[in-house]
Structure formats: structure tokens, C-alpha cells
């Protein structure tokens, strides 16, 4: 399969700028004591100062949030920096010695603020990802019902007119009466749907206002107000009903009974059906709540977390037999790897590169295979438009037929076992979600403005928050949508030219993507912010084509023009 490349210069993506005066370089670091954004050069200058040499400077994505600074009302020269757990009031360091707080437990206010921020951000996410999304979907269904009502009634009108013209001399009066009745039904149904539509307009406005209110809470400079802010009780999604459409009973031609001849309009005597509202659990996985976070803090103290290492360390390298180029790696169970390259060979090896088995496929270059939660291998056959499954006892079966669409890339979700497939057909492209049994659940192509997200989704993966991340060679971009299929961002590179290939994510939500043109591996945060060039030609890269991270946070890197797979460490 030959992939074309358009040699059209394009402007690089806009990045967060350094906060130092007259510096326009990209921000990569953050000084926690100064709350200052810094580029690499300004960081070095900042730490050279005797005054700043002990400052904690971290990567931007690991920065501490700047909480409101407020003076104590009793000890006006002291800053409030603790929370009395018994009294639930913010206090300063002198307050803790007062009689009314004697024997009480105090917690760092910065920690409390961080937990509060997390809870409010969770509520914002819940509104945006479930309540707004679900309401908008139901509103679309209402608009679709309105269109179908009009279409059905238009068809009935046409049929009635044909009948009337056949025996016009006998039926003019009856047709007129029936048309009036039908118009009344249409008017009544559309008025009802219009009311339902207005109901959701009001509800969506309420949700948007609630989000704004929560954002205002986040920006508050009053500590007590932020601490005492209660978690909002979100109003339930309004219940609406689906319309019951009219039908038409054809009449029998009889000069003595004109009404029977032309037919009779009727509305089925059926109770209206409530629209189905998907449960919040199907879309939004609820995270740790504030009270649970406090309980965990009491039990275990400060949690140990992973962070980026100062540099990448090569652990080992090994050659992969039967593969000329390492274009894609899938992590299997029991310390097994599935590796593919040029000429369609799909090889299973152990972690030392010893070949266990080999399968001849019709695909190459792209991310066309993945391992499921059950340990089965699934891979695409683009030419036959089929996805195959190989069980651990080597039984090969047709798993999914993709119809007219050619499957390119595939990924088995570590979250719920769903199968994500990047596909193409003529000049179209999409991502389709299937469940574990191969049932189609979702198709993602573009937005309601008919803007297409994809052109050639050659590699695909999923982030820890459910975002679907694709490496689109046709668009020269990493395209990221949320679990509902709404576009979040597109990353078009750190340099003038960007040629994305293999892509993966890690336990911290980082996105790692190969840039074949520049011989680099880019590291992005969960929101598409460029963090660093994790690997470059200085690390020995020529044509990086695939990256993946295992359960031990080891990074595997494969390249074109070589059958060597490199194992690295970049987290600590």
C-alpha cells in the first residue's frame, strides 16, 4: 500500500508562550513559588539567580494551581494556609495556637483547594460530556421526528390527491374535509414537538449557566466561599414523548359511499412512548469524590505518582526475525509482542525477540492489529474488508465484516474492551466503534457543519479519559475526539512539516506520536499541548514508525529501514 505525501508548507500549531517579558518562545516549564511560565532558556536564567536557585521548577503539566491568597481576619499580617477540619474554617499559622482550635486537626489548604478543583472540574466534565451531549442528541431526535412527521403527512396528502382526482366529481367535498382534519393533526403534532424543542432549549441554557457558575466558583478569590461551595444538584433531563403519526386507510370505490371510497384519516390509539435517555454510567465514569479523596488522604497520606524523567534511558534493543521494518507493535499477554512491518508479516515474539509464530497478512505499514482484553489477536484485511480474530489456541475466524469500508487501523480499548477501527471508502474516512462481540455502536466522521475529521487514519489509540486519538497521515495531524465523537483538538506538529505515524498514550494521559519526517517522537499532554520532543535523531532515530507503552511503563520504539525494536524508560 503506497501512501502519498503532499509537499505543502503549513504553519505550525500555536503554543502556550513563555511568561517572561519580551520572550515569545514556547512555554515548557513552570516555577511553582513564582507561578511563572518559563521556556527552557528562561528557566535556566531564572535558576541562576541566587534568590531563585532553590525554587521548584517543574514541567508545565505538573504545575501546582495557584490558589487564592487571603489574609487572616484575626491575624491580619498572616496568610490563610490551613483548614481546621473540626470547624471547617480556613486559618493561619497563628490561629492554630488559639484555644478554640486546641486539639483540632489541620490540613494544608493547598491540598484542599486541589481536591475542590478536581471535584468541580468533574462536575463540569459531567455536564459537558453527558448532560449537554445527551440533551443535544435528544433535541436532534425531536427535530428528526418533526421532519418525518412532515414527510409522512406529505405522502398521505399525495395519495389522497391521486384518489380525489380519479373520481373528482364525487370526492371534492370529502377530500377537503379530510385535508382539514390532517392539517389539524399535523399542526397539533408539530406544536407538541415545538414545545418539546423549547423545553430542551431552556434546559441546555440552564446547563450552560450552571457551567458558568461553576467556573466563577473556580475563579473566586475568597477561600471560605470556595470551601463552603456545595456540589450542585443538577436537574434531571426533561422527559419528552415521541409523536404518534397518523395513518391512512384506503377506501373502496363506491358511488354510494364517498367517505369509504377515499379513505379515512386515523391516529393509532397508542399511548405515547417516553424518549429513551441513556444512563449516565454508559458515558461518564464517575471518578473519586471529594469525601473519598479526604478519606484516602487521611489513610495513606501523600500518594506516590509517576512523573517524566529528566532524560530518556535506553534499556535494551533486540532484532525481530521475519520483519524488515518495525511499523507496528501490539502488546500481548504473558510477555508477548505482536510486530508487523513491510510485506505483511505479522510476527509474535517474546521480550528478547525470539520468534514464536508468524502469520502472513495482506496489510502493512499501518496499525492494523491489536490484542483484546481476552488476549486474542485481531487484525484487519483491507483488501477483503474483514477483521479477523485469532484466539490463544490459534483458531482463526472472521470477526467483523466492514461492508464497503476498508479497515486500516484498529485498537482494543483497555477501558471497556470496545474495538476502535479507522476506515476509508473512496474519498471518505471514519472511525467506527464496535463492542466486544463485533456489534457496531458508533460512527465518527465529522461535525454538524459537515467538516470531516479524518482523511487517512493510519494509527489509532485511546487515552485514559476515553478520548479517541488517531494519527492521520492524510491530514498530517493527530486528530482527537472525545468518547461521544466530538472534536477536541488537532495537533499539526512542532516543526513546519509533520508526518505522523505510530501513536500511543500512557498512564498519565500523555500522547506519544512518531514524526517520520523529522525523526522524532512528540510528547503531548491530554489536551494537545506540546510538552517536548521525547526522542530525536540524537537518540539514534531515523524513521520512527511505532510507539507503545507496556504495563511497566516501558516505551517500545520501532523504526522503518531496520528490524530493531528499542526499549526505553522515560517515566520515574
N, C-alpha and C positions, 0 to 999 in steps of 0.2 A: 504494500500500500504506500503510495508516494504522497507526501504531504507538501503542499505548496507554501511558499512564504512570500508575503508582499513586502517589497522593499520601500515602504513609505514611512519617512520620518514622522514621528509623533511626539507631542510634548509629554514629558514625564508627569506623574501624578503629583498633586500638591501635598506637601507635608507640613507637620507642625514645626514652626520655626523656633530657633533659639530665642530665649527671652532677654539676652544681654543687649545693651544698647548698641545700635548700628551693626548688629550681627544678623545676617539673613540665612545662615546655614541651618540645616535640619536639626531639630531637637532629638537627642538620643538619651540624655541623662537628666536627672532631677536632684537638686540639693534639698533634702528634707528640712534642715534647720532654716534655710533661707526661702524655701518654697519658690525656687527659681529653676526655669527650664534652661538646659545647657546643651550645646553641641560638644563634640569631643575636644575641640581646641579650647573652648571657653571653660570646660570642666578642668582641663589641665591648668589654665591660668588661675582659675578660682581656687584650686587646692594649693597653688604655690604660695598664696598669701599666708602669713603667719597666723592671722586671725581665723582663717578658714580651714587650716590644714587638718583639723580633726572633724570637719563636717562630714555627715553621712551623705555621700553622693551615690545614687543608685540608678539603674536603668529606668527610663521614664515609666514603663508599665508597672514597675514595682514601687512607685512613689507612694508616700503617705498622704492622705487627703488633709487639706488644711481646714481644721475645724474652727468654729467661731471663737474669737478671743474676747473674753469678757472679764471685767474687773469684779472682784468680790464686793458686794454691797456693804458688808460689815468691815472688812479689811481692804480699804479702797486702793491700797498700793499693790495688792497681790492679785494675780490672775487666777481665775477659777480653773482647776485642772483635775478635780476628782469628783466622784459621785458617791454620796452616802447611800448605801443600799437600803438601810432601815428607813431613813427619812425620805429617800428618793428626791434629794435636792443636790444641786451642784455646790461644791465648796472649794475653798482654797486650802493651802497647806497649814495656815494658822487656825482655820475653823476646826480641823481635826482634833485640836487640843482642847476645845471648848467642852464644858460639862455636858451640854445637851447631846454631844456626839460621842461621849465616852463609851468605849466598848463596842462601837459600831464598826461595820466592815466598809472599807472604801475601795473603789475601783477606779482605774485610770480612765479619765473622761474621754481620752482619745480613742480607747478601745470601745467604749460605749457608743461614741459617735460612729465609729466604723460599722458596728453592728446595726445601728439605726439606719445608716445609709444603705446597708445591704438589704434590710427589710423593705425600705421604701422603694429602692430600685427594683426589688422583686415584685412589689405591687404594680409599679409602672409597667414592668415587663408583662405581668399577668394581664393587665388591661389591654396593652398593645397587641400581645400575641394571641390572647383568647377572646376577651370580651369584644374588642373592636373588630377583630378578624371575623369572629362568628356572626356578629351583628351585620357586618357588611355582606357576608355570604348570604344571610337570610334576606337582606334587603335586595340583593341581586335575584334571589329566588322569587321575591314578590314582583319585581319588575318583569321577570320572565313569565310569571303567571299572567300578568297584565297583557303581555304580547300574545300569549297563547289564547287567552280569552277572546281577544280581538280577532285572531286568526280563525278560531273555531266558529265564532259567530259570523264572520265574513263568508266562510264556506257554507254555513246554513243559509245565509241570505242568497248566495248564488244559486243554490239548489232550489230554493223557494221561487226565485225569479224564473228559473227554467220551467218549473211546473206551472207557474202562473201564465207564462207566455203560451204554453201548449193549449191551454183552454181559457184564454184570456177573457172571452165573453162571459164565462161563468164565474171566474175567480177573482176579479178585480177587488171586490169588496173584502173577500176573505183574506187575500194577500195583504191588503192594507192593515186589517186588524192584527194579523199575525206579526207583521213588521213592527207595529207599535209595541206589541207585547214583548217582542225580542229586544227592541231598543231599551225598554224599561228594565229588562233583566240585565242587559249589558251595562246600563247606567248604574244600576244597583251594585253589580259585582265590582265594577271599576271604582265606584265611590268607596266601597269597602276596602279594596286594595290600596286606594289612595290614602285612606285613613291609617292602614297598617304601615304604609311607607312613611307617613308623617310621624307615626309612633317611633319608628326606628331613627328618623332624623333627630327627634328630640332626645332619644336615648344615647345616640352617638355624641351629640352635643354635650350631654351630661357627662359621658365618659371622658371626652376631651377636656372639659372644665375640671374634672377630678384630677386628671394627669397634671394640668397646670397648677392646681392647688398643691399637689404633692411636690412638684418642682419648687414652688415657692417655699414650701416647708424645708426642702433641702438647702435653699439659699438663705435661710433665716440666720441672723447673727445673734439671736437670743437663745442661750443654752437651754433655759428652763422650758421655753416653748417647744424646742426640738425634742427634748426628753419626754415632755408630757403629751406630745402629739400621739393620739391614738390611731391605731391601724383602722383605715376607713372600712366601713361596711358597704361593699359595692352592691348596688341594686341589681336584682336579678334581670336577666334578659327578658324583655316583654314576650308574652305568649301571643301568637297570631295564628290564624286559621287559613287553611288552603281553600280557594274558591271551589264551589261545586258547579261545574259547567253545564249549560243546558244541552239537551239533545233534540233530535227531530225525528218524529215518526211519520213516515211517508203514508199518504192516503191512498185509497182505492178510487180509480176513476169511476164516477157515478154522477149523472146529471141531477139525481135527486138528493145528493148529499155532498155539497160543495166542500164543507169542512173536512169530511173524511177524505175527499179527493186530494186536497192539498196538504194534508198532514197537520199535526198539532205540535206546538212547542211544549216541551215539558222540562222541568228541573227535577233531577233524581231526588227522591225523598230520603236523603242520606245525611247523617249527622256530620257536621264539619270536622275535619281532622286537624289536630294541632300540628304545627310545623315541628319537625324534629330538631332539637338543639343538642349538638354534640356535647358530651360531658367534658368538663374542664380537664379531667385526668387524661383524656385522649390526646390533648395538645400540649398541656403545660404540666411538667413535672415539678411539683411543689418542692422547694428547697428548704433548708433548715430555718425554722422560725426564730424570732428574737429570744423567746423564753428558752428554747432549746440551746441556742448559742450561749446564753448566760450559764445554763446548767453545765454545758460542756467546758466552758471556761473555768468554772469552779472545780470540776473534777480533774481536768487534765492540765490546767494552766496554759501557757503559750504553746501553740501547735507548731510542730516542725513542718516546714514547707520546702518544696524544691525551688530552686532559682537557677538562672542562667550562670554558667561558669564564665570566668574571665576569658577563657580561650577553649578551643575545641581540641580534644585529645584523641589521636588515633589509637585504638585498642589493638586491632589486628586487621589483616587483609587475607582473603583467600580467593582462589580461582574457581570458577564454576564450569564444570565439564559440559560439553554439548551446547554451550551458549557462546556465540561470538561477541555479542554485546549485551550488557545488562540493562534492559529497558524497563523492566517492572519486577517488583518483589512483593509477594504476599506472605504474611506471617501465618504459619500453620500452628497446630498444636504439637506437643511433645518435642519442642526444639526442632521443628522442621520449617524449611523455607520453600516456597514455590517461586521460581525465577524464569523469566522469559526474555527473549532477545530477537535477533533477526532470524528469518526463515521459519518462524512459527514453532520452534522447540519450546516446550513448557517442562521444566526440569524440577524435580523435588530433591533437595539436598538436606544434610544435617548442617550444624553450625560451623563445621570445618570444611564444608564444600564437597563432601563425599556424596556422589550421586546415588539416590535411592530408586528413582524411577523417572521415565521420560515419556511425554505424550506429544504427538505431532498434531498441531492445530493449524487452522487457516489464517490466524491473526498474528500480528507482530507490531512492534513499535509502541503500542498504546497500553493503557492499564486495563487489560481485557480479562483479568482473573482476580479472584478474591476467595478467602476462606470464611465460611459461615461460623456462627456461634456453635454449631454442632460438630465442627471440624471437617465438614465436606468442602471440596473444592468446586467452585462454579466458574465457568469461563464462557466467553461469547464466541459465536461463529458468525462473523459479519456477513459472509457471502451467502450463508443459508438462513440468516435471520433467526438464529436459535441460540438459546442459552443452555448449556449442558451442566449437569451435576455429576460429580464423581464422589461416591461415598467412600468411607475409610476402608471398606472391603473391596475397593476398586470396581464397583458396579457403576457403569456409565449410563445415564438416562437423559432424555430430553426434558429439561426443566420448564422452560418458558419459550413459547414462540412469539416473536415480536411483530408479526404481520408484515406490513410494508416497510417497517423501520429497520435500519441496520444498527445493531448494538455495537458500540465502540468500547466504552469504559464501564466498569462495574465495581460496586463496593457493598460489602455486607456490614450493616450497622452494628456497632458494639453496644449500642444503647438498647435497641429493641429487636434486632435481627432482621429488620426490613432490608430489601435489596434495592440499591440505587443504580440506575443504568443510564448512561449518556448515549443518545441515539441520533442518527441522521437519516434524512429522506430527501432526495433531490437537493434543494437549497434550504431545507428546514432542519432544525435541530431542537432537541428537547431532553429533559431528564424525567424519567419515569420511576415511580416508587412502587415496588411490589412487597407483599408480606412474605413471611417465611414459606408459605405454600405456593407462591407464584401468582397470587391474585393481585391484579392491578389496583392500586389505591389512589394514585395521584399522578398528574402530568403537569410539568412545569415548562413553559415555553417563553412567555413574555408577560407584560403587564396589560392593564385595560386600555392603554394608549397604543396598543399593537406594536410596542417596542420589543424586539426579540432579545432574549438574554444570551442565547448561545449561537455559535456557528460551527464549532468542531470540538466538543467536549471530550478530549482525549484521555484525561485522567480525572478521577472523581474520588472524594472522601467526605467524611462527616466530622464536624467539630463537637466538642463536649457539650455545647449548648444546643445541638441539633441542627446548626447551620449546615447547608449542603455547599461544599466548596469544589469547584471544578476548574481544572486547568484547560483553558480554551485556546488551542493553538491557532484557530481561525481568527479569533479576535485579539490575539496577543495579550491575553488578560487572564487573571484569576477572577472568576465570577462567583460571588457568594450570595445565596438566598437563605432566608430563614426556613424553619420546618414547614411553614404554611405556604412557601413558594413565593414570598415577597422579596424583591431585590433589596439587599442590604448595601453592598458596595462592589465595585470592580477595581482591582489593583492592576495597574498597567506598567509597573516596573520602577526601578530606581534609576535606571540609565535611559538614554534616548531610545535604544532598541531593547525589546524584551521578548524572549522566546520561551514561554512556559511549557514545561513537560511534567514530570512526576510531582505529586503533591501529597502531603500528609499533615496530620495535626498531632499534638502531644497532650499530656495530662494537664498542662497549664493553659490549654486553649490556643497555643501558638499555631500559626500556619507556616509550614515549610514548603517551599516550591523551588524546583530546579529552573535555572535560566540557562538553556543550552547555548545561546548566542554568546553570552558574556562569561560562561564557565563559572557560574556562581550558584549558591543556594541562598535564597532570600528568607529572612525570618520576619514574620508579621505578627502583630497581636490579633486578638479575637475580632477587633473592629477594623482590621485592614491597615492599621498604622505600621509603616515600615520601621523596624527596630534595628536591623543590622544585616550585613552580608555575612551569614554564618560561616560559609565556606567559599573560597575563591581559588583562582589559578595558583596562588601562592601555597595553597594546601595540596597542590598536585592535581586539581580538577582540570579536565579538558572539555568534555561534553557531558555534564551531569544529566541523567535521564530519569532517575527514580530515587525517591527517599521514602523511608518508613521508620517508625519508632516502635520498639517492642515493649513488652510489659515491664522490663527492667530499665526503661528509658534509654536504651541503646539506639543510636542512629545508624541505619544502614544506608549507604550511598552507592548507587550503580551508575556506570557511565557507558556511553557509546564508544565503539572502537576498542573495547577491552572487555574481557570476561572476568575482571576483578571486582569483587564486592568488598567495600571498605566499612568497617565497624568503628564508630566514633562515640565519644562521650561529650555532651555539651550542657548537661544539667548537673547540678550538685545538691 
